[in-house]
Amino acid sequence: MDYRDTWGDRERCTVLDAAHDEERLRVLVDVWRTDPQRSPHLHVIALCHHMLPGFHRIPQAEPGLTVDLINVPLDEALAQLAARVDLFRLRGLEGAGTGFARSIARLATRDARLVAQGLSVEQVAALQDQGFVFDACEGDAQRARFDSRKPRPPSAPVPERRAIVLGAGIAGAAACERLCARGWEIMLVERHERPAMEASGNRAGIFMPLLSRDDNIPTRLTRAAYLFALRHWARLGGIGGAIEGQACGVLQLARDAGHAEVQRAIAAELAYPPEFAEWLERERAEALLGIPAPDGGWLFRQGGWARPASVIEAMLAACGRRVERRFGVGNVSVERADGQWTVRDAHGAVVAHAPNLILANGAGAAAIPQAAPLPLAKMRGQVSHVPASLLPALPVVLCREAYLTPASDGLCSAGATYDQDPDPALSPASHAENLARLRGLLSDPHAAEGAPLQGRVGFRSIAPDRLPLVGRLPDFDAAGSTERLRDVPRHPGLYALLGYASRGLIWAGLGAELLAAQIEGEPLPLEMPLVDALDPARFVLRARRSPRGPQTA
Ligand SMILES: Cc1cc2nc3c(=O)[nH]c(=O)nc-3n(C[C@H](O)[C@H](O)[C@H](O)COP(=O)(O)OP(=O)(O)OC[C@H]3O[C@@H](n4cnc5c(N)ncnc54)[C@H](O)[C@@H]3O)c2cc1C
């Protein structure tokens, strides 16, 4: 077919393929790459049932190319996709019914095209009903053009690609990297002289997925974030390369025999590929660890630990000169005037000025008036740094209600506490708590005896549902009696990447990718129910339903 008609003079051409095939994808990308008239961006979304469930954004070396592989049943995938599609390639829809036609019409741009094979008479009729006009058949190819008179939702205006990012932790660094990759100019503002001085300053953060029997929204989101992070880090230089850490695997022990039973049921029902999650019975777990593991555990082979500061540096390095660092400016305040956000230091001097402002300032968000109504709790955490000589040498990160990393520079990280306490100093009580949990984990009441009080304290920012906040910031005062997320009024040009709780390492990349895609009006990397679950405006609706206002757990 002549793809030129498809990309025309579009900035971004989006193709939806109902049946992923590597060879067809390669041919499409080759045609696009070699066409001097091509659109600058090609975005291919393809249904592919040979991977873990969900949406997967696969990083590409080719500039301008984005590939999303989706393992979700067709009707659900189309209903949950947020995209404007220019070309549909439909194959393998025998027996798929006709319900997909309506979703396809919802996704179609005004003059979208459709190329199909094997559509039934009923399917063609359903697409015609939705506004697709079919050409006369040539061979077995069916071709149509969308010609609906129904009004299309307006395209998002192209944003001015300049932003201030407030906070040089992992959330802010990821925002810089994902936006700079799209040609943005960023001013990164941080009160400290260096990045990673607060929650993101730990020696080691662990990364692993989450499992649940009903594959609920937090599980699906965590899986998406974890898989995105693994692919994203590989492109940034990889763990052991630009990123300090070890992809040594994580073994998550069952809490007791009852808990192990539930895990066995998950393993049987969800049948994950072993490289993602493998249930190990006692013998195999003990053989791996060399210590007791009476109830077995999950092995996440691709999990491990990473030093967040090294991830941040790798992300900022990838931005090159597009990011300007305004560090060591102390606590700043923000204001909006004449369509611009201005960030000022404590003396009122202007630190940065831009049409967009992204709040990625972790536990500091409560001090920003526009973010203050968000129900974010500040939760202290202390991690203990235990000399490796006092512990058995573990080949993997071990975790249950606590975690223990393998040694790095002679120290293992054991943690972390959850305390309602604003004290940033190391606490002997928190240290004792970490050691007690560590002994339980190792089934050794004498492990780490005499471990000196050393470690690090940080403050997490946690939402009541423990999910991050990614998206445009709602205007709580203007919200009125809004019932739907899309109707909630928002502060212009103000965005949140907040509430990363205990999983900032993996939330950062996907959160930033989602936000960048939202601002740019690109297809989103997640199913709509998952996007909605992260929307900061969810708390506006919940506040309305609860007479006492937004609650913190
Ligand atoms: C003890 C502990 C253990 C943890 N373990 C893990 C783990 O194993 N795995 C994992 O994934 N996550 C873990 N986490 C969570 C993880 O550290 C956080 O989710 C993540 O670091 C949050 O990143 P952030 O960028 O949102 O916040 P931060 O790293 O805190 O960055 C926010 C930045 O904003 C700056 N800032 C704030 N307000 C202002 C202002 N007004 N003006 C100027 N600058 C401002 C701050 O100085 C800071 O640098 C742990 C957290 C703690 C505390």
The ligand as a MOL file (V3000), in Angstrom:
LIG
                    3D

  0  0  0     0  0            999 V3000
M  V30 BEGIN CTAB
M  V30 COUNTS 53 58 0 0 0
M  V30 BEGIN ATOM
M  V30 1 C 14.3020 4.2590 53.8880 0
M  V30 2 C 13.7410 4.1720 52.5290 0
M  V30 3 C 13.9100 3.0080 51.7790 0
M  V30 4 C 13.4030 2.9140 50.4890 0
M  V30 5 N 13.6150 1.7700 49.7520 0
M  V30 6 C 13.2110 1.7360 48.4490 0
M  V30 7 C 13.4750 0.6170 47.6370 0
M  V30 8 O 14.0620 -0.3590 48.0820 0
M  V30 9 N 13.0600 0.6350 46.3360 0
M  V30 10 C 12.3950 1.7060 45.8050 0
M  V30 11 O 12.0340 1.6940 44.6180 0
M  V30 12 N 12.1070 2.7800 46.5700 0
M  V30 13 C 12.5020 2.8080 47.8640 0
M  V30 14 N 12.2140 3.8980 48.6300 0
M  V30 15 C 11.3900 4.9440 48.0560 0
M  V30 16 C 12.1720 5.8330 47.1270 0
M  V30 17 O 13.3410 6.2240 47.7580 0
M  V30 18 C 11.2900 7.0210 46.7790 0
M  V30 19 O 10.0820 6.5610 46.2090 0
M  V30 20 C 11.9580 7.9410 45.7540 0
M  V30 21 O 13.2690 8.2440 46.1290 0
M  V30 22 C 11.1430 9.2190 45.6360 0
M  V30 23 O 11.7860 10.0210 44.6870 0
M  V30 24 P 11.3210 11.5160 44.4560 0
M  V30 25 O 12.1540 12.0300 43.3450 0
M  V30 26 O 9.8540 11.5590 44.3690 0
M  V30 27 O 11.6620 12.2690 45.8420 0
M  V30 28 P 13.0630 12.8090 46.3990 0
M  V30 29 O 14.1770 11.9030 46.0730 0
M  V30 30 O 12.8470 13.1340 47.8270 0
M  V30 31 O 13.2940 14.1230 45.5670 0
M  V30 32 C 12.5640 15.3130 45.7710 0
M  V30 33 C 13.5430 16.4620 45.6310 0
M  V30 34 O 12.8230 17.6920 45.6860 0
M  V30 35 C 13.5740 18.6350 46.4010 0
M  V30 36 N 12.6540 19.6450 46.9380 0
M  V30 37 C 11.5360 19.4120 47.6590 0
M  V30 38 N 10.9010 20.5670 47.9220 0
M  V30 39 C 11.6500 21.5500 47.3860 0
M  V30 40 C 11.5180 22.9660 47.3610 0
M  V30 41 N 10.4660 23.6110 47.8890 0
M  V30 42 N 12.4690 23.6750 46.7350 0
M  V30 43 C 13.5310 23.0430 46.1470 0
M  V30 44 N 13.6950 21.7100 46.1440 0
M  V30 45 C 12.7660 20.9760 46.7620 0
M  V30 46 C 14.2360 17.8010 47.4850 0
M  V30 47 O 15.3940 18.4360 47.9920 0
M  V30 48 C 14.5400 16.5010 46.7710 0
M  V30 49 O 15.8440 16.4510 46.2390 0
M  V30 50 C 12.7050 4.0150 49.9370 0
M  V30 51 C 12.5280 5.1750 50.6820 0
M  V30 52 C 13.0400 5.2690 51.9570 0
M  V30 53 C 12.8520 6.5490 52.7250 0
M  V30 END ATOM
M  V30 BEGIN BOND
M  V30 1 1 1 2
M  V30 2 1 2 3
M  V30 3 2 2 52
M  V30 4 2 3 4
M  V30 5 1 4 5
M  V30 6 1 4 50
M  V30 7 2 5 6
M  V30 8 1 6 7
M  V30 9 1 6 13
M  V30 10 2 7 8
M  V30 11 1 7 9
M  V30 12 1 9 10
M  V30 13 2 10 11
M  V30 14 1 10 12
M  V30 15 2 12 13
M  V30 16 1 13 14
M  V30 17 1 14 15
M  V30 18 1 14 50
M  V30 19 1 15 16
M  V30 20 1 16 17
M  V30 21 1 16 18
M  V30 22 1 18 19
M  V30 23 1 18 20
M  V30 24 1 20 21
M  V30 25 1 20 22
M  V30 26 1 22 23
M  V30 27 1 23 24
M  V30 28 2 24 25
M  V30 29 1 24 26
M  V30 30 1 24 27
M  V30 31 1 27 28
M  V30 32 2 28 29
M  V30 33 1 28 30
M  V30 34 1 28 31
M  V30 35 1 31 32
M  V30 36 1 32 33
M  V30 37 1 33 34
M  V30 38 1 33 48
M  V30 39 1 34 35
M  V30 40 1 35 36
M  V30 41 1 35 46
M  V30 42 1 36 37
M  V30 43 1 36 45
M  V30 44 2 37 38
M  V30 45 1 38 39
M  V30 46 1 39 40
M  V30 47 2 39 45
M  V30 48 1 40 41
M  V30 49 2 40 42
M  V30 50 1 42 43
M  V30 51 2 43 44
M  V30 52 1 44 45
M  V30 53 1 46 47
M  V30 54 1 46 48
M  V30 55 1 48 49
M  V30 56 2 50 51
M  V30 57 1 51 52
M  V30 58 1 52 53
M  V30 END BOND
M  V30 END CTAB
M  END
